[in-house]
Amino acid sequence: MFRMRRALAACSMCRAVGTAMCGIALIVAVGCLGPVASLYPPRLGDPNTPVWVVDHGWHTGLVVERAAIPPGLWPEQDDLAPAPYLEVGWGDAAFYRAENPGVGLAVKAALGSPGSVLHVIALPASPDRIFAGPEVVEIRLSRLGFQALVRFVDETFARGGSGRAPGLGPGLYGISAFYPARGHYYLLNTCNTWIAGALRSAGVPITPAYAMTAGNLMWQARHVATPAAR
């Protein structure tokens, strides 16, 4: 039911801003960013850590192994029950948290939202087992690349000077919660460009400017996916 409501809302968003997005896509010069040699790809024989990008249709999620997160980062994870994996997503504070988001909230978010949130979910199994329907892409990162990605996410939490961001209530599914975040959502800075930015911080050859939609991001992710997971 949740996914159906979100799909309908996504259709409304597409009708409301689709034309503008197409026009902007034509005039935005998008360069193909190459890998950062010191971070990606992992050198043969060196330790590597997987991350996953999950296509939820209207947005995407980023999944990491909880045990791989360096100590001291993501302290908000302690709010959630123990689980081997964590999924995180970023988006407009109003649209993302709404039970029945409509075209009005979609347009407001696309034109520039006043605030954003992070959605953190504890997953009891690997994402390819949890999300049987949605596409899941696995990408292997170097140790330094994974640490950079985790820091990118950690720095997105809006902690207001305290050691941990305050919870904003339960999330959308499973054991999850919302937290205040840094940054503002708008047409060219979406939940998908945020995940692309996280991957880019890890040295992955992904262009955030060409990841406004889930389809754009997943297309790029498939090109850098772990060979066995393509």
Protein Blocks (a to p, Z undefined) as FASTA:
>chain_A
ZZmmmmmmmmmmmmmmmmmmmmmmmmpccddddddfkloccdehiacdddddddehjacc
ddddfklpcghiakllmmpccdfbdcdddddfklmmpmbdcfklmmmmmnopfbdcdddd
ddfbdfklmmmmbccddddddfklmmmmmmmmmmmpcgehpabdcdebjcfbhjdddddd
edjddfklcfklmmmmmmmmnopacdfklmmbmklmmmmmmmmgcfklZZ
